[in-house]
Amino acid sequence: MSKNVGTVDRIVRIILAVGILTLLLLHLVGGGLAVFLGIAAAVLAATGGTRVCPCYMRLNIKTNKDEDPVE
């Protein structure tokens, strides 16, 4: 598997995940929306942390200009 998430994309994903988690921790959203946003935050954090996005793989998208395989 090769890394397909670039630096800017990675930073945006992590910032969004932190923002969503902040909303959840401050109880500004609730119910089903909170569950959906929690899952979205987890996915954003995971793909930002690993720099691998399964959706990008399927769509053959690479925001990472440096082609380096995952060790």
Secondary structure as UniProt FT lines:
FT   HELIX           7..25
FT   TURN            26..27
FT   HELIX           31..50
FT   HELIX           54..59
//
